[in-house]
Amino acid sequence: MTITISLYGVIVKPNIIKKIIALTILGDTANVLIIFLAYRLIPFPKPPILPSLKPSEEALSSFMKSSVDPLPQALVITAIVINVAVIAFLVILAIQVFKQYHTLEYDEIIKLKRGEQV
């Protein structure tokens, strides 16, 4: 549902700030989806932290069967950092567009670039 709403905002909304907000929601939704898919449907899942430094083979086997995969969590943390950098860059671009055209509406910016009266 939120993927559809955010895609609608990115595609349909003419305001650049609204597009940036929708893009942020899309990135956050993708991160939540990755975490949800990585969560195994097992009873009483454990965090991916070994309880002792020298576990036996039986304890290690049991731990591997009941722990959550840490790789998607690491990928999501990386995606969050990249998303913050991209959003900051887009906000700076939006500020520069506003300084030059005095509007953030995409249609008005196109008309101003063509030399038409807004």
C-alpha positions in Angstrom: 0.0 0.0 0.0 2.7 2.5 0.9 4.7 1.6 -2.1 1.8 2.4 -4.3 1.1 5.7 -2.5 4.8 6.7 -2.7 5.0 5.8 -6.4 1.9 7.9 -7.0 3.5 10.8 -5.2 6.7 10.5 -7.2 4.9 10.2 -10.6 1.9 12.4 -10.3 2.6 15.3 -7.8 4.0 18.4 -9.6 5.7 19.8 -6.5 9.4 18.9 -6.1 9.3 18.8 -2.3 6.3 16.4 -2.4 8.3 14.2 -4.8 11.2 14.1 -2.4 8.9 13.2 0.5 7.4 10.4 -1.6 10.8 9.2 -2.5 11.8 9.1 1.1 8.7 7.1 2.0 9.5 4.7 -0.9 13.0 4.1 0.4 11.8 3.5 4.0 9.1 1.1 2.7 11.7 -0.9 0.8 13.9 -1.1 3.9 11.0 -2.3 6.0 10.1 -4.9 3.3 13.7 -6.2 3.3 13.7 -6.6 7.1 10.3 -8.3 7.0 11.4 -10.8 4.3 14.6 -11.5 6.2 12.8 -12.4 9.3 12.3 -16.1 9.3 9.0 -17.4 10.4 10.3 -19.6 13.3 9.1 -19.7 16.8 11.0 -17.5 19.2 13.7 -16.2 16.9 17.0 -15.1 18.5 19.2 -12.1 17.7 22.3 -13.0 15.6 24.7 -12.8 18.7 26.4 -15.9 20.0 25.8 -16.4 23.7 29.3 -17.7 24.4 32.7 -17.4 22.8 33.3 -21.2 22.5 29.9 -22.8 21.7 29.7 -26.6 21.1 28.7 -27.9 17.7 25.2 -28.7 19.0 24.7 -25.3 20.4 26.0 -23.7 17.2 23.7 -25.8 15.1 20.7 -24.9 17.3 21.8 -21.2 17.2 21.9 -21.2 13.4 18.4 -22.7 13.1 16.8 -20.2 15.4 18.7 -17.0 14.8 17.8 -14.2 12.4 19.9 -13.6 9.3 22.1 -10.5 10.0 23.0 -9.7 6.4 19.7 -7.9 5.5 20.0 -5.8 8.6 23.5 -4.7 7.5 22.2 -4.0 4.0 19.3 -1.9 5.4 21.7 0.2 7.5 23.8 0.9 4.4 20.7 1.7 2.4 19.5 4.2 5.2 22.9 6.0 5.0 22.7 6.2 1.2 19.1 7.3 1.3 19.9 10.2 3.7 22.7 11.3 1.4 20.5 11.2 -1.7 17.7 13.1 0.1 20.1 15.7 1.3 21.4 16.2 -2.3 17.9 16.4 -3.7 16.9 19.0 -1.1 19.9 21.1 -2.0 18.9 20.8 -5.7 15.4 21.9 -4.8 16.7 24.9 -2.9 18.8 25.9 -5.9 15.8 25.4 -8.3 13.7 27.6 -6.0 16.4 30.3 -5.9 16.5 30.4 -9.7 12.9 30.0 -10.6 11.1 31.1 -7.4 8.8 28.1 -7.6 9.0 24.3 -6.9 6.1 23.4 -9.2 7.5 21.2 -12.0 5.0 22.5 -14.6 5.8 26.2 -13.9 9.5 25.5 -14.1 9.1 24.0 -17.6 7.0 27.0 -18.7 9.6 29.4 -17.3 12.4 27.5 -19.2 10.4 27.7 -22.4 10.0 31.5 -21.9 6.2 31.3 -21.5 4.3 33.4 -19.0 3.2 31.7 -15.8 
